[in-house]
């Protein structure tokens, strides 16, 4: 797919790279006992949708259960570092409240 884009653009790789816009990211991991509850928790789903609207087309949110550890992974990226940090921290608190934490 990358080669197709490169060929169709008529540009060399350096030109395409110079046009690439990189957004900052925030990645947080929430330790939980029941990571499977993520998909069925309507409060968490609604919070994610609300925050996605806050970011609009200027960012994205990915929340998923780890496949190998008792974690919920939160990734938020966007143009505004302060906004994405706030979104990630809010989601962390919501997930922490809604899904029981592992006590270390």
Buried (B, 14 or more C-beta within 10 A) or exposed (E): EEEEEBEEEEBEEEEEEEEEEEBBBBEBEBBBEBBEBBEEBEEBEEBBEEBBEBBEEEBBBEBEBBEEEBBBBBBBBBEBEEBBBBBBBBBBEBBBEBBEEEEE
